[in-house]
Amino acid sequence: MFNLLRAARIFMAAGIISIANDVACAAERLPAYGANLSETSVSGLSSGAAMAVQFHVAHSGVVKGAGIVAGVPYDCAEQSSNRAINNCMTPDAAHPVPDPAHLKDITDSLARSGAIDDVANLNDARVWLFSGRKDETVFPVVMDATRDYYAFYAPSDHIVYRNDIGAGHAMVTEDYGDKNCAATKAPFIVDCDFDAAKALFEQIYGPLNPPSAQPAGKYVEFDQKEFLPDGSAYNHSLSDVGYAYIPHVCALEPCRVHVALHGCKQQAAEIGDPFYKHAGYNRWADTNHIIVAYPQTISRWGWGWPFYTLNFVWNPNACWDWWGYDSAEHHTRNGPQITAIRAMVERLATKP
């Protein structure tokens, strides 16, 4: 026992085990609002976009649409970090872009096995895709493959692909963020005089009411731990705390839920509140009956707790799990991160 305690102290001193008690104590239980589960949608940037695709495909029975900004096709990495970094982000002659037809075959096989929802649901999906012409992190040709992947399932008039703006690797807004539209740097939000949040909401939900001048709803800091299969957010590279934006009307009338997933190095612990307050979603959510959930990852490398469970994760950039660093089932309904996000949506859809 002494040796175990001594080892634990060493691990903690080395920064391998992180317990954010001060943050966790401030978090509340995510409230129930009786939202319409069938009106759920998802979007994301970069690794958040990859997770958005995974969540959409895995739960296509309830997710009606997705907004993908600089993402990759479903199961692009096929459990390989090398494939993720090369073929799925910066492909070249030696590392070609993954074949969308091959990834469709994987998807269909998973659906037949019951690991993901029936792919027939994707026939009704509404998808909005964006690739910046100056994006050197996820090459535009990868987003071309993402478009081609979705085209196997959804009709062409259900897919919108914007690749005509000189943006870098970032979330694009009308008037917030770096004034250099081509920038790729924290907080990874750029002012390109284009409202990506509006565009993706319109594609998914149809015509929108005008936005509020300033979001007037409330921000909720909620406890993410309860949504993990083992009750440990840390073990799955997730923060103890997530955020949600709740328009006031959603306490009075049924709303829908949109899940917005940040990119690598874009979590609140790294950049503060720019993504969950200023990425453009909330002012549209305010006037269109949309709750926006902002789940959060953490930077994590090393052993989990208890350390003797041999729970090792290498995720120093706080990316979502789209290549299998946390689980071989990361892209299915059984993936711990996907399970957590679905449980958050279920809570918001529960009647208060």
C-alpha positions in Angstrom: 0.0 0.0 0.0 2.8 2.4 0.9 4.4 1.9 -2.5 1.1 2.5 -4.3 0.6 5.8 -2.4 4.2 6.8 -3.0 3.8 6.1 -6.7 0.6 8.1 -6.8 2.3 11.1 -5.2 5.1 10.9 -7.8 2.6 10.8 -10.6 0.7 13.7 -9.2 3.8 15.7 -8.7 4.8 15.1 -12.3 1.5 16.6 -13.5 0.2 13.3 -14.9 -2.9 13.3 -12.7 -4.9 16.5 -12.8 -7.9 17.0 -10.5 -9.5 20.4 -11.1 -11.5 20.5 -7.9 -11.9 24.3 -8.0 -13.5 24.1 -11.4 -15.6 21.0 -10.7 -17.1 22.6 -7.5 -18.4 25.5 -9.6 -20.2 23.2 -12.1 -23.9 22.4 -11.7 -25.9 19.5 -13.0 -27.0 20.1 -16.6 -30.7 21.0 -16.4 -33.5 19.3 -18.3 -35.5 21.4 -20.7 -37.8 19.1 -22.6 -36.0 19.8 -25.9 -37.2 18.1 -29.1 -34.7 15.2 -29.5 -35.5 14.7 -33.2 -34.4 18.3 -33.9 -30.8 17.7 -32.7 -27.9 18.9 -34.8 -24.1 19.1 -34.4 -21.2 21.1 -35.8 -17.5 21.5 -35.1 -14.1 22.8 -36.2 -11.1 20.6 -37.0 -11.1 17.7 -34.5 -14.5 19.0 -33.4 -15.6 18.7 -37.0 -14.3 15.1 -37.2 -16.2 14.3 -34.0 -19.3 16.0 -35.4 -19.2 13.7 -38.4 -18.8 10.7 -36.1 -21.6 11.8 -33.8 -23.9 12.5 -36.8 -23.3 9.1 -38.4 -23.4 7.1 -35.2 -26.6 8.7 -34.1 -28.2 9.6 -37.4 -31.6 8.5 -36.0 -31.8 11.7 -33.9 -29.2 14.0 -35.5 -30.9 15.7 -38.4 -28.0 17.7 -39.7 -24.3 18.7 -39.3 -22.0 21.6 -39.9 -18.5 20.6 -40.7 -15.7 23.2 -40.7 -12.3 21.8 -41.8 -13.2 18.2 -40.9 -12.6 14.7 -42.3 -14.7 11.9 -43.6 -16.1 9.3 -41.2 -13.5 6.9 -39.7 -10.9 8.6 -41.9 -8.0 7.5 -39.7 -9.0 3.9 -39.2 -7.4 3.7 -35.8 -4.0 5.1 -37.0 -2.5 8.3 -35.7 -0.1 8.3 -38.6 -2.9 8.1 -41.1 -4.8 10.8 -39.1 -1.8 13.2 -39.3 -0.9 12.5 -42.9 -3.7 11.1 -45.1 -6.5 12.8 -43.3 -4.9 16.3 -42.8 -2.0 16.9 -45.2 -2.2 14.3 -47.9 0.5 13.9 -50.5 1.6 11.4 -53.1 2.9 9.0 -50.4 -0.2 9.5 -48.2 -3.2 9.8 -50.5 -6.6 11.1 -49.3 -8.7 8.2 -48.0 -11.1 6.8 -50.5 -14.7 7.9 -49.6 -16.1 4.7 -51.1 -14.0 2.6 -48.8 -15.1 4.7 -45.8 -18.7 4.2 -47.0 -18.1 0.4 -46.9 -16.9 0.7 -43.3 -19.9 2.7 -42.4 -22.3 0.3 -44.0 -20.7 -2.6 -42.2 -20.9 -0.9 -38.8 -24.5 -0.1 -39.4 -25.2 -3.8 -40.3 -23.5 -4.8 -37.1 -25.6 -2.4 -35.0 -22.6 -0.3 -33.8 -24.1 2.8 -35.4 -27.6 3.8 -36.5 -29.1 2.7 -39.8 -27.5 4.6 -42.6 -30.9 5.1 -44.3 -31.4 7.9 -41.8 -28.6 9.9 -43.6 -30.9 10.1 -46.7 -32.7 12.9 -44.9 -29.6 14.5 -43.5 -28.9 18.2 -44.1 -25.2 19.0 -44.2 -23.2 22.2 -44.4 -19.5 22.0 -45.2 -16.7 24.6 -45.2 -13.1 24.6 -46.2 -11.0 27.8 -46.1 -8.8 28.3 -49.2 -5.9 29.2 -46.9 -6.3 26.2 -44.6 -2.9 24.5 -44.4 -3.8 22.3 -41.4 -6.6 20.3 -43.0 -6.1 20.6 -46.8 -9.2 21.5 -48.8 -8.9 18.2 -50.7 -9.8 16.4 -47.5 -13.0 18.3 -47.2 -13.7 17.4 -50.8 -13.5 13.8 -49.7 -15.9 14.6 -46.8 -18.4 16.1 -49.3 -18.0 13.0 -51.5 -18.6 10.7 -48.5 -21.8 12.4 -47.5 -22.9 12.4 -51.2 -23.2 8.6 -51.0 -26.1 9.0 -48.6 -27.7 12.5 -48.8 -29.2 14.0 -52.0 -27.2 16.8 -53.5 -29.7 19.5 -52.6 -29.2 18.6 -48.9 -25.5 19.3 -49.1 -23.9 22.8 -49.2 -20.2 23.1 -49.6 -18.4 26.5 -49.3 -14.8 26.5 -50.3 -14.5 30.0 -51.9 -13.4 32.1 -48.9 -9.7 32.7 -48.1 -9.9 31.6 -44.5 -7.3 29.8 -42.5 -7.9 26.9 -40.1 -10.5 28.5 -38.0 -14.2 29.2 -37.3 -15.4 31.9 -39.6 -17.5 34.8 -38.3 -19.0 38.0 -39.7 -17.3 40.4 -37.3 -15.4 38.6 -34.4 -11.9 37.2 -34.2 -8.6 37.8 -36.0 -9.1 40.5 -38.7 -6.8 38.5 -40.9 -9.2 36.0 -42.4 -6.3 33.7 -43.4 -5.0 33.4 -39.8 -4.5 30.1 -38.1 -3.8 30.8 -34.5 -5.5 30.9 -31.1 -8.4 31.4 -30.5 -8.9 30.0 -34.1 -11.8 32.3 -34.8 -11.4 34.7 -37.8 -13.4 37.7 -39.1 -14.0 36.9 -42.7 -17.2 39.0 -43.1 -19.1 35.7 -43.3 -21.4 34.2 -40.7 -20.7 30.4 -40.7 -23.0 29.8 -37.7 -25.9 31.4 -39.6 -25.1 29.5 -42.7 -25.0 26.1 -41.0 -28.1 26.8 -39.0 -30.0 27.8 -42.1 -28.9 24.7 -43.9 -30.0 22.4 -41.1 -33.2 24.2 -39.9 -34.3 26.3 -42.8 -35.1 30.1 -42.7 -34.1 31.8 -39.4 -35.6 34.6 -37.4 -33.2 37.7 -37.2 -30.5 37.3 -34.5 -30.5 39.1 -31.3 -28.1 42.1 -31.1 -26.5 40.5 -28.0 -27.3 37.1 -26.6 -29.7 37.6 -23.7 -30.0 34.0 -22.5 -27.9 32.3 -19.8 -24.6 30.4 -19.8 -24.5 27.2 -17.8 -21.3 25.6 -16.5 -22.2 22.0 -16.1 -20.6 18.8 -14.7 -19.5 16.5 -17.5 -18.3 13.7 -15.3 -21.8 12.2 -14.8 -22.1 11.6 -18.6 -19.1 9.3 -18.9 -19.5 5.6 -18.7 -17.0 5.3 -15.8 -17.8 8.7 -14.2 -14.3 10.0 -15.0 -14.0 12.8 -17.5 -10.3 12.9 -17.1 -9.8 9.2 -18.2 -11.3 10.1 -21.6 -9.5 13.4 -22.1 -12.6 15.4 -21.2 -12.9 18.4 -18.9 -14.9 18.1 -15.7 -16.8 21.1 -16.9 -18.8 21.8 -20.1 -20.9 24.8 -21.1 -24.3 25.4 -22.5 -26.1 28.5 -23.8 -29.8 28.5 -22.9 -32.2 31.1 -24.5 -34.7 32.3 -22.0 -37.6 31.1 -24.1 -36.4 27.5 -23.7 -37.5 27.5 -20.1 -41.0 28.2 -21.3 -41.3 26.4 -24.7 -39.7 23.3 -26.3 -36.4 24.1 -28.1 -34.0 22.1 -30.2 -30.4 21.2 -29.3 -27.3 22.0 -31.3 -23.9 20.6 -30.1 -21.0 22.8 -31.0 -17.6 21.1 -30.8 -14.4 23.2 -30.5 -11.2 22.2 -32.2 -7.8 21.2 -30.9 -6.2 23.8 -28.6 -9.5 25.6 -28.6 -10.9 24.3 -25.3 -12.0 26.8 -22.7 -9.1 25.9 -20.4 -6.7 27.0 -23.2 -8.4 30.1 -24.8 -11.1 31.1 -22.3 -14.6 31.9 -23.6 -14.2 33.0 -27.2 -15.6 29.8 -28.7 -18.6 29.2 -26.5 -19.5 32.9 -26.4 -18.3 34.4 -29.6 -18.2 31.7 -32.4 -21.5 33.1 -33.7 -24.0 30.5 -32.5 -25.6 32.1 -29.5 -27.2 35.2 -31.1 -29.0 33.0 -33.6 -29.9 30.5 -31.0 -31.5 33.2 -28.9 -34.2 34.0 -31.5 -34.6 30.5 -33.0 -35.4 28.2 -30.1 -32.0 26.5 -30.0 -30.0 25.4 -27.0 -26.3 25.2 -27.8 -24.2 22.7 -25.9 -20.4 23.2 -25.8 -18.8 20.0 -24.5 -15.1 20.4 -23.5 -11.9 18.4 -23.9 -8.6 18.7 -22.0 -5.0 18.4 -22.9 -3.9 15.1 -21.5 -0.9 12.9 -21.8 0.1 10.0 -19.5 -1.5 7.6 -17.1 -5.1 8.0 -15.8 -6.3 7.4 -12.3 -6.2 4.9 -10.7 -2.8 4.5 -12.5 -2.8 0.8 -12.0 -5.7 0.5 -14.6 -3.1 1.2 -17.3 -5.3 4.0 -18.7 -2.8 5.8 -20.9 -3.8 8.7 -23.3 -1.6 10.8 -25.6 -3.6 13.9 -26.4 -1.5 17.0 -25.6 -3.6 19.3 -27.9 -6.9 18.5 -26.4 -8.3 17.1 -29.6 -11.5 15.1 -29.8 -11.0 11.4 -30.3 -11.3 10.7 -34.0 -8.4 8.3 -34.4 -8.8 6.0 -31.4 -6.5 7.4 -28.7 -9.2 6.7 -26.1 -11.2 3.8 -27.5 -11.2 1.5 -30.5 -15.0 2.2 -30.6 -14.5 6.0 -30.6 -16.5 6.3 -33.8 -19.5 4.2 -32.8 -22.4 4.6 -30.3 -20.2 2.9 -27.7 -17.4 5.4 -28.0 -17.0 7.1 -24.5 -16.9 10.6 -25.9 -19.9 10.0 -28.2 -21.7 8.3 -25.3 -21.2 11.4 -23.2 -22.4 13.8 -25.8 -25.5 11.8 -26.5 -26.2 11.7 -22.8 -25.9 15.5 -22.6 -28.4 15.8 -25.4 -30.8 13.3 -23.7 -30.6 15.3 -20.5 -31.6 18.5 -22.3 -34.4 16.6 -24.0 -35.7 15.3 -20.7 -38.8 17.0 -19.3 -38.1 19.1 -16.3 
